Amino acid sequence: MNLQLKDQVVLLTGGSSGIGLATAQQFAREGARLFICARGEGRLREAAGSIAAETGTEVGFHACDVTRPAEIDGLRDAVMARFGRVDVLVNNAGTGIYKPFLEVTDDELVNGMALNFFAQFRVTQRIAPVMIRQGAGAIVNVAGCSGLQVLDPPFFSTCTGPAKAAEIRFTKALAAELGQHGIRVNCVAPNFVEVPERTQAWVAQMSPPGTSPEETKKQWAQRVALPGKRWCTLDEAAATIVFAASPAAGYTTGEVFVVDGGFARD
């Protein structure tokens, strides 16, 4: 399917691993030009090199901690210096804490809001003026299904769920405000995604005493409606993000694309 993304400039946060890397790869295969950021320069350089080698597309990168406003200013300046425009912004950087309410530390609470909602707000606030000057643009905020539905124990979400819900409400409010400038804003809310470097930590957090991580993971998958009873794959989450950002979804804004295998059925 041609998503009409050839030569579009895509700025993607959290682009060196996980969902971000898978999404960057799919944008590149559609012919988009990429600018990715993450905190670690080494992994960024490796990701950019592998994407460019596979697809032949142009890939820029900039090490940036999106919880720090001054570094976000530097990210904006870097992408503009490289490409002079931004057609698509994907706010993918984020985190998840799935611990019982009474065990969540203050540092985890503050970092969860900072890396999820505050980062999306701040990055968008710096890139939206670029899109307003262009008279067009697409923004995709990556949230999660815990922002839509309260999860039953052992899938605790009192810390991450409110942060993801804020991202969803932010998406809808921003779509209403920026639509007059030709800017679409949508949200993608995946179920738990199989991310090699993070899945084990999430499952360990969710597992109550006496329950193995393997059993906890199986319990989650049993609530999925589709055959196979499994977690979402990186490519499945990425494909929805790319579609939501593309001109193929040009009449869609203020919406939440739920990628959860039918988990949220109420």
BELDA-V650257 format. One record per backbone hydrogen bond with DSSP energy under -1.0 kcal/mol. NH is the residue of the N-H (numbers start at 1). CO is the residue of the C=O. Records with the same first field share a line. If there is no record, write none. Layout:
NH: CO / CO
This chain:
7: 31
8: 5
10: 33
11: 88
12: 35
13: 90
15: 37
21: 17
22: 18
23: 19
24: 20
25: 21
26: 22
27: 23
28: 24
29: 25
30: 26
31: 28
32: 27
33: 8
34: 58
35: 10
36: 60
37: 12
44: 40
45: 41
46: 42
47: 43
48: 44
49: 45
50: 46
51: 47
52: 48
53: 49
54: 50
55: 51
56: 52
60: 34
62: 36
64: 38
68: 65
72: 68
73: 69
74: 70
75: 71
76: 72
77: 73
78: 74
79: 75
80: 76
81: 77
82: 78
83: 79
87: 9
88: 9
89: 138
90: 11
91: 140
92: 90
103: 100
104: 101
109: 105
110: 106
111: 107
112: 108
113: 109
114: 110
115: 111
116: 112
118: 113
119: 114
120: 116
121: 117
122: 118
123: 119
124: 120
125: 121
126: 122
127: 123
128: 124
131: 127
132: 128
133: 129
134: 130
135: 131
136: 131
137: 182
138: 87
139: 184
140: 89
141: 186
142: 91
143: 188
145: 190
147: 144
148: 145
149: 145
155: 152
156: 154
161: 157
164: 160
165: 161
166: 162
167: 163
168: 164
169: 165
170: 166
171: 167
172: 168
173: 169
174: 170
175: 171
176: 172
177: 173
178: 174
179: 175
181: 178
182: 179
183: 178
184: 137
186: 139
187: 255
188: 141
189: 257
191: 259
194: 232
195: 193
198: 195
199: 195
202: 198
203: 199
204: 200
205: 201
206: 202
207: 203
211: 208
216: 212
217: 213
218: 214
219: 215
220: 216
221: 217
222: 218
223: 220
224: 221
225: 261
226: 261
229: 226
232: 192
237: 233
238: 234
239: 235
240: 236
241: 237
242: 238
243: 239
244: 240
245: 241
249: 246
250: 247
252: 249
254: 185
257: 187
259: 189
263: 260
265: 263
